[in-house]
Amino acid sequence: MYFISKDEVNQWTEKLQLAMQSANISHFYELDKTLGKGQFGLVKLAYHKKNNKKVAIKQVKKRNMTHIEVF
């Protein structure tokens, strides 16, 4: 594929990731400070990039999980 600009590459990449449902959370949210920490991961304060709405996002460590637990 040929793209005219880096911006066009980024747009196509984002659309393909969304279509494959593999978009990175950082495309939608800006992560901020840690609100809490537990056995399985962290809870982070985040802001939606388009509407600046505040949310809490749980980051879970998948390293020690089985395939069934991850999905």
N, CA, C and O atoms as a MOPAC input file, in Angstrom:
PM7 MOZYME 1SCF
protein

 N      0.83400 1    -1.16600 1     0.00000 1
 C      0.00000 1     0.00000 1     0.00000 1
 C      0.88900 1     1.24200 1     0.00000 1
 O      1.99800 1     1.22700 1     0.53400 1
 N      0.39800 1     2.28700 1    -0.59100 1
 C      1.11200 1     3.55500 1    -0.63300 1
 C      0.28000 1     4.62600 1     0.06500 1
 O     -0.91600 1     4.76900 1    -0.18900 1
 N      0.93500 1     5.37300 1     0.94400 1
 C      0.26400 1     6.44800 1     1.65800 1
 C      0.97400 1     7.76500 1     1.38400 1
 O      2.20100 1     7.81900 1     1.29300 1
 N      0.19700 1     8.80500 1     1.25600 1
 C      0.73800 1    10.12900 1     0.95800 1
 C      1.42000 1    10.73900 1     2.17500 1
 O      2.42200 1    11.44100 1     2.04200 1
 N      0.87300 1    10.46900 1     3.37500 1
 C      1.42100 1    11.10800 1     4.57400 1
 C      1.43400 1    10.13600 1     5.74600 1
 O      0.77700 1     9.09600 1     5.71400 1
 N      2.17800 1    10.48300 1     6.76400 1
 C      2.22000 1     9.70300 1     8.00600 1
 C      0.84300 1     9.70600 1     8.67000 1
 O      0.43500 1     8.71100 1     9.26900 1
 N      0.13600 1    10.82300 1     8.56300 1
 C     -1.20800 1    10.92800 1     9.12200 1
 C     -2.14600 1     9.90600 1     8.47500 1
 O     -2.96000 1     9.28200 1     9.15700 1
 N     -2.02900 1     9.74200 1     7.17300 1
 C     -2.85800 1     8.77200 1     6.45900 1
 C     -2.53600 1     7.34400 1     6.91300 1
 O     -3.43700 1     6.51600 1     7.04100 1
 N     -1.26800 1     7.06000 1     7.15300 1
 C     -0.86000 1     5.74800 1     7.66600 1
 C     -1.51100 1     5.49900 1     9.02700 1
 O     -2.04900 1     4.42200 1     9.28300 1
 N     -1.45300 1     6.50900 1     9.89200 1
 C     -2.03400 1     6.37900 1    11.23200 1
 C     -3.54000 1     6.17100 1    11.17600 1
 O     -4.08000 1     5.37700 1    11.94700 1
 N     -4.22400 1     6.86400 1    10.28100 1
 C     -5.67300 1     6.70900 1    10.14300 1
 C     -6.02500 1     5.29200 1     9.70200 1
 O     -6.92600 1     4.67100 1    10.26700 1
 N     -5.32400 1     4.78000 1     8.70100 1
 C     -5.57300 1     3.42800 1     8.21600 1
 C     -5.26400 1     2.39400 1     9.29200 1
 O     -6.01600 1     1.43600 1     9.47100 1
 N     -4.17000 1     2.58500 1     9.99900 1
 C     -3.78900 1     1.65000 1    11.05800 1
 C     -4.85300 1     1.59600 1    12.13800 1
 O     -5.22700 1     0.51200 1    12.58600 1
 N     -5.34600 1     2.75400 1    12.56200 1
 C     -6.38100 1     2.81300 1    13.58700 1
 C     -7.66300 1     2.13300 1    13.12100 1
 O     -8.28400 1     1.39500 1    13.88600 1
 N     -8.06200 1     2.37300 1    11.88300 1
 C     -9.28700 1     1.75800 1    11.35400 1
 C     -9.14900 1     0.24000 1    11.24200 1
 O    -10.09900 1    -0.49000 1    11.52500 1
 N     -7.98200 1    -0.23500 1    10.83500 1
 C     -7.76000 1    -1.67700 1    10.73700 1
 C     -7.76800 1    -2.32700 1    12.12300 1
 O     -8.32900 1    -3.40900 1    12.30000 1
 N     -7.14800 1    -1.66900 1    13.09900 1
 C     -7.14300 1    -2.20900 1    14.45100 1
 C     -8.55300 1    -2.27100 1    15.02000 1
 O     -8.91100 1    -3.24300 1    15.68600 1
 N     -9.34700 1    -1.25200 1    14.76700 1
 C    -10.73600 1    -1.26400 1    15.23400 1
 C    -11.52900 1    -2.38000 1    14.56500 1
 O    -12.32600 1    -3.05400 1    15.21900 1
 N    -11.31900 1    -2.57600 1    13.27700 1
 C    -12.02500 1    -3.62800 1    12.54900 1
 C    -11.63800 1    -5.01000 1    13.08100 1
 O    -12.46300 1    -5.92400 1    13.10800 1
 N    -10.38800 1    -5.15600 1    13.50100 1
 C     -9.91200 1    -6.43400 1    14.03400 1
 C    -10.15400 1    -6.53300 1    15.53700 1
 O     -9.83800 1    -7.55100 1    16.15100 1
 N    -10.70800 1    -5.48800 1    16.12600 1
 C    -10.96300 1    -5.40100 1    17.55900 1
 C     -9.68700 1    -5.59600 1    18.36000 1
 O     -9.68600 1    -6.25400 1    19.40000 1
 N     -8.59600 1    -5.01400 1    17.86300 1
 C     -7.33000 1    -5.10400 1    18.57900 1
 C     -6.75500 1    -3.71900 1    18.84600 1
 O     -5.53800 1    -3.55600 1    18.93600 1
 N     -7.61500 1    -2.73400 1    18.97100 1
 C     -7.15100 1    -1.37000 1    19.21200 1
 C     -6.53800 1    -1.26200 1    20.60400 1
 O     -7.00200 1    -1.89800 1    21.55000 1
 N     -5.52400 1    -0.47300 1    20.71300 1
 C     -4.86700 1    -0.23400 1    21.98400 1
 C     -5.69800 1     0.77100 1    22.77700 1
 O     -6.23100 1     1.72700 1    22.21400 1
 N     -5.80300 1     0.55300 1    24.05700 1
 C     -6.60700 1     1.43900 1    24.90600 1
 C     -6.10600 1     2.87800 1    24.85900 1
 O     -6.87700 1     3.81600 1    25.06000 1
 N     -4.81700 1     3.04800 1    24.59400 1
 C     -4.25000 1     4.40200 1    24.54200 1
 C     -4.77000 1     5.20700 1    23.35000 1
 O     -4.57400 1     6.42100 1    23.29700 1
 N     -5.42800 1     4.54900 1    22.39700 1
 C     -6.04900 1     5.27600 1    21.29500 1
 C     -7.26600 1     6.05600 1    21.76800 1
 O     -7.63400 1     7.06200 1    21.16300 1
 N     -7.89000 1     5.59700 1    22.84500 1
 C     -9.12800 1     6.19000 1    23.32500 1
 C     -8.99300 1     6.92900 1    24.64700 1
 O     -9.72000 1     7.88800 1    24.90800 1
 N     -8.05700 1     6.48000 1    25.48100 1
 C     -7.94200 1     7.04300 1    26.82800 1
 C     -6.52200 1     7.49800 1    27.12600 1
 O     -5.54500 1     6.91400 1    26.65600 1
 N     -6.43900 1     8.55500 1    27.92000 1
 C     -5.16500 1     9.05200 1    28.44100 1
 C     -5.09100 1     8.58000 1    29.88900 1
 O     -5.87700 1     9.01600 1    30.73000 1
 N     -4.13600 1     7.67800 1    30.18200 1
 C     -4.01000 1     7.14400 1    31.53300 1
 C     -3.34800 1     8.16500 1    32.43800 1
 O     -2.44100 1     8.89000 1    32.03000 1
 N     -3.82500 1     8.20600 1    33.68600 1
 C     -3.30600 1     9.15300 1    34.67200 1
 C     -2.79900 1     8.37400 1    35.87800 1
 O     -2.17300 1     7.32600 1    35.72000 1
 N     -3.05800 1     8.86700 1    37.06100 1
 C     -2.48900 1     8.28400 1    38.27300 1
 C     -3.14100 1     6.95000 1    38.63700 1
 O     -4.24200 1     6.63200 1    38.18700 1
 N     -2.43000 1     6.17600 1    39.46600 1
 C     -2.93300 1     4.91200 1    39.97000 1
 C     -3.87600 1     5.18000 1    41.13700 1
 O     -3.52900 1     5.89200 1    42.08000 1
 N     -5.08000 1     4.59600 1    41.06100 1
 C     -6.06800 1     4.76800 1    42.11200 1
 C     -5.99500 1     3.65200 1    43.15300 1
 O     -6.31000 1     3.86100 1    44.32400 1
 N     -5.58000 1     2.47900 1    42.71600 1
 C     -5.51000 1     1.34500 1    43.62600 1
 C     -4.65300 1     0.23900 1    43.05700 1
 O     -4.37200 1     0.20200 1    41.85900 1
 N     -4.23800 1    -0.66800 1    43.93400 1
 C     -3.37800 1    -1.76700 1    43.52200 1
 C     -3.85100 1    -3.02100 1    44.23500 1
 O     -4.13100 1    -2.99300 1    45.43400 1
 N     -3.94100 1    -4.13200 1    43.49300 1
 C     -4.38700 1    -5.38600 1    44.07800 1
 C     -3.54100 1    -6.54600 1    43.61200 1
 O     -2.50900 1    -6.36100 1    42.96600 1
 N     -3.98300 1    -7.73700 1    43.94200 1
 C     -3.24600 1    -8.95400 1    43.60700 1
 C     -3.12400 1    -9.15900 1    42.09700 1
 O     -2.11600 1    -9.68000 1    41.62000 1
 N     -4.14200 1    -8.75300 1    41.34900 1
 C     -4.16100 1    -9.03700 1    39.91100 1
 C     -3.75100 1    -7.85900 1    39.03800 1
 O     -3.55900 1    -8.03700 1    37.83500 1
 N     -3.61100 1    -6.66600 1    39.59800 1
 C     -3.21800 1    -5.53500 1    38.76800 1
 C     -3.48600 1    -4.20100 1    39.42600 1
 O     -3.55800 1    -4.09100 1    40.65000 1
 N     -3.63400 1    -3.18100 1    38.58300 1
 C     -3.81400 1    -1.80200 1    39.02700 1
 C     -5.13200 1    -1.23400 1    38.53200 1
 O     -5.67700 1    -1.69300 1    37.52800 1
 N     -5.64100 1    -0.23100 1    39.24000 1
 C     -6.77600 1     0.55800 1    38.75700 1
 C     -6.23900 1     1.96600 1    38.53200 1
 O     -5.69600 1     2.59300 1    39.44100 1
 N     -6.40300 1     2.45400 1    37.29800 1
 C     -5.85600 1     3.75200 1    36.91400 1
 C     -6.98600 1     4.73400 1    36.60000 1
 O     -8.03100 1     4.35700 1    36.06900 1
 N     -6.75400 1     5.98700 1    36.93800 1
 C     -7.62900 1     7.05900 1    36.50600 1
 C     -7.29600 1     7.33300 1    35.04900 1
 O     -6.12400 1     7.34700 1    34.67300 1
 N     -8.32200 1     7.55100 1    34.22100 1
 C     -8.09200 1     7.82700 1    32.80200 1
 C     -9.12200 1     8.83200 1    32.30900 1
 O    -10.17600 1     9.02000 1    32.91600 1
 N     -8.78900 1     9.47300 1    31.19600 1
 C     -9.68100 1    10.45100 1    30.57600 1
 C     -9.90900 1    10.05500 1    29.12600 1
 O     -8.96100 1     9.76100 1    28.39800 1
 N    -11.17900 1    10.04900 1    28.70800 1
 C    -11.51000 1     9.76400 1    27.31200 1
 C    -10.97800 1    10.90500 1    26.46000 1
 O    -11.20000 1    12.07300 1    26.78100 1
 N    -10.28400 1    10.58500 1    25.39000 1
 C     -9.62200 1    11.60900 1    24.57900 1
 C    -10.58900 1    12.52400 1    23.83400 1
 O    -10.26600 1    13.68700 1    23.59200 1
 N    -11.76600 1    12.02400 1    23.46900 1
 C    -12.69000 1    12.86000 1    22.69600 1
 C    -13.56700 1    13.75500 1    23.56400 1
 O    -13.79800 1    14.91600 1    23.22600 1
 N    -14.05700 1    13.21500 1    24.68700 1
 C    -14.98400 1    14.02100 1    25.48800 1
 C    -14.44600 1    14.36000 1    26.87800 1
 O    -15.13800 1    14.99800 1    27.67100 1
 N    -13.21700 1    13.93900 1    27.17800 1
 C    -12.53100 1    14.22800 1    28.43700 1
 C    -13.26100 1    13.67700 1    29.66200 1
 O    -13.04200 1    14.14800 1    30.77800 1
 N    -14.13300 1    12.67700 1    29.45900 1
 C    -14.85700 1    12.06500 1    30.57300 1
 C    -13.89300 1    11.23100 1    31.41100 1
 O    -13.04700 1    10.51700 1    30.87300 1
 N    -14.02800 1    11.32900 1    32.72800 1
 C    -13.17400 1    10.62500 1    33.66500 1
 C    -13.69700 1     9.20400 1    33.86100 1
 O    -14.89600 1     9.00500 1    34.05800 1
 N    -12.79700 1     8.20800 1    33.80900 1
 C    -13.15500 1     6.80900 1    34.02500 1
 C    -12.05900 1     6.12600 1    34.84100 1
 O    -10.95700 1     6.65500 1    34.98600 1
 N    -12.37200 1     4.96200 1    35.36200 1
 C    -11.37500 1     4.11800 1    36.02100 1
 C    -11.15000 1     2.90200 1    35.12700 1
 O    -12.10500 1     2.28900 1    34.65100 1
 N     -9.89600 1     2.56000 1    34.90400 1
 C     -9.54600 1     1.42600 1    34.04900 1
 C     -8.70800 1     0.45100 1    34.86700 1
 O     -7.72800 1     0.83400 1    35.50600 1
 N     -9.11000 1    -0.80700 1    34.83500 1
 C     -8.36000 1    -1.83900 1    35.56100 1
 C     -7.36200 1    -2.48800 1    34.61600 1
 O     -7.73500 1    -3.00100 1    33.56100 1
 N     -6.10900 1    -2.46300 1    34.99600 1
 C     -5.05200 1    -3.13400 1    34.24000 1
 C     -4.77500 1    -4.46500 1    34.92600 1
 O     -4.39100 1    -4.50100 1    36.09500 1
 N     -4.97200 1    -5.56100 1    34.19100 1
 C     -4.81100 1    -6.89200 1    34.75000 1
 C     -3.56900 1    -7.54200 1    34.15200 1
 O     -3.33400 1    -7.46200 1    32.94600 1
 N     -2.78500 1    -8.18000 1    34.99900 1
 C     -1.59900 1    -8.90400 1    34.54200 1
 C     -2.04200 1   -10.23100 1    33.93500 1
 O     -2.59100 1   -11.08300 1    34.63400 1
 N     -1.80500 1   -10.40800 1    32.64200 1
 C     -2.22100 1   -11.63000 1    31.96200 1
 C     -1.13300 1   -12.69900 1    31.96800 1
 O     -1.37500 1   -13.83700 1    31.56700 1
 N      0.04600 1   -12.34000 1    32.41600 1
 C      1.21200 1   -13.22800 1    32.34600 1
 C      0.95300 1   -14.58700 1    32.98600 1
 O      1.31400 1   -15.61300 1    32.41100 1
 N      0.33700 1   -14.61300 1    34.16000 1
 C      0.15000 1   -15.87800 1    34.89200 1
 C     -1.22800 1   -16.49100 1    34.67600 1
 O     -1.58300 1   -17.44900 1    35.36300 1
 N     -2.00700 1   -15.96900 1    33.75100 1
 C     -3.34800 1   -16.48900 1    33.49000 1
 C     -3.31200 1   -17.56900 1    32.40400 1
 O     -2.42900 1   -17.58500 1    31.54600 1
 N     -4.28600 1   -18.46000 1    32.46700 1
 C     -4.43600 1   -19.44200 1    31.39300 1
 C     -5.15900 1   -18.77600 1    30.22400 1
 O     -5.69500 1   -17.67700 1    30.36800 1
 N     -5.17200 1   -19.42600 1    29.09100 1
 C     -5.84900 1   -18.90000 1    27.89000 1
 C     -7.32600 1   -18.63400 1    28.17700 1
 O     -7.86400 1   -17.62200 1    27.72700 1
 N     -7.97800 1   -19.50700 1    28.90500 1
 C     -9.40200 1   -19.35700 1    29.21900 1
 C     -9.64100 1   -18.12700 1    30.08300 1
 O    -10.61000 1   -17.40100 1    29.86100 1
 N     -8.78000 1   -17.87900 1    31.06200 1
 C     -8.94200 1   -16.74200 1    31.96500 1
 C     -8.76100 1   -15.41000 1    31.24500 1
 O     -9.40500 1   -14.42700 1    31.60900 1
 N     -7.90400 1   -15.35700 1    30.23900 1
 C     -7.63900 1   -14.11200 1    29.51300 1
 C     -8.85000 1   -13.69400 1    28.70300 1
 O     -9.15800 1   -12.50400 1    28.64000 1
 N     -9.54500 1   -14.63100 1    28.08400 1
 C    -10.69000 1   -14.31100 1    27.24700 1
 C    -11.93500 1   -14.67300 1    27.96400 1
 O    -13.03000 1   -14.48600 1    27.43400 1

